[in-house]
């Protein structure tokens, strides 16, 4: 795929011929510094490009079906889920955790009578203490790590085939980052879910991903098995990361 932005009377490329696939149950890391185009890939998948950006070339396929229009929207949030990078701002501050999880389960089509037990089970799966009590709390009463675990639980609630995790540990301290990534990997492995992990941390990506793709200024400059890219990077930019 390619994405361009209109600047005055001219256009500039933000993504140029970026191409990859993610296998069932595999974790692909998209790595690069800020502005490399990593999150832009997530926006292409979600169909949420800003108005001044244009999907100028290429195609996105999900299990053999092209992601276009109404069909794409039917996938999002159900078969394709997203984990954002700012957990404290991603949760609604005036709704309890339970209210937000129940709203999501309603969207997924789960019967109302199952919402409570299902939510508790999902929160327990991501390692939150007192998951039943957690449902009555608000985001400001929780730590960043707890909020991110809630978002991971919500993302996996519909047993999606693909999850796009956009810098899911950026706003967290180093210890909590490691815990969240371990939780994400454990739940992903349990559900056999494909994951696109967007991050600037090549070393972290190499430890949790099966494959790594390195983006630089909108170009994919290197792609390969995670361990190989970490230990024997072929491109100068990969080595600098």
Residue, then its C-alpha position, 0 to 999 in steps of 0.5 A: x500500500x501507499x499513502x500520500x498527503x496533500x500539501x498545497x498543490x503538491x503531494x508527499x508520500x507517507x507510505x511507499x509500497x509497504x507490503x507484508x502478511x501476518x500468519x494465523x497465530x503469528x506476531x509481526x513487529x512494525x518497528x521504527x522511530x516516530x514518523x516512520x509510518x508505523x501507526x499509519x499502517x494501523x490507520x490504513x487497516x482501520x480505515x481511519x486516515x485523516x481527511x488530508x491523507x489519501x490511500x493512493x495505491x495498493x490493497x488490504x486483504x483480510x482472510x482473502x477478502x479485500x477490506x473495502x467499505x461496509x465489509x471492512x466496517x463489519x470486521x472492525x472491533x469484532x474479527x479485527x481488534x485494536x489496542x491503543x497506546x494511551x490507556x488512560x485516555x482511551x477509557x471513558x473517564x465518566x463510565x465505569x470499567x463494567x459499563x464500557x466492557x458491557x457496551x463492547x459485549x453488546x456490540x459483539x452480540x453477547x446476550x445481556x445475561x452473560x456480560x457480568x461473568x464474561x467480563x470477569x473471566x476476561x479481566x481475570x485472564x489478563x491478570x487483574x486482581x479482584x476482577x469483579x470489583x474492577x468492573x465498578x471502578x473508573x479509569x482515574x482510580x486505576x494505574x496505567x498498567x491496569x488500564x492497559x490490561x483492561x484494553x487488552x481484555x476488551x480487545x480479546x473479548x470477541x476472540x478476533x483473528x487479528x489484533x493491531x497493538x499500536x505502541x501499547x506500552x509507550x505511556x508505561x514505566x519499564x517494569x510495567x511495560x515488560x509485564x504488559x508485553x508478557x500478558x499480551x503474548x500469553x493471551x495471544x498464544x492462548x487464543x492463537x490470534x495474529x498480532x501486528x505490534x507497532x513499536x519503536x523498540x527493536x529489542x523488545x519486538x525481537x523478544x516477543x515477535x515472530x517476524x519484524x519489519x523495519x520502517x524508515x520514512x515511509x519505506x520498509x527497509x528490512x523484514x525477516x525473522x525477529x531474532x535475525x533482524x536483531x542479531x544481524x541487521x542488514x540495513x544501516x537504519x536497522x543497525x542504528x535502531 
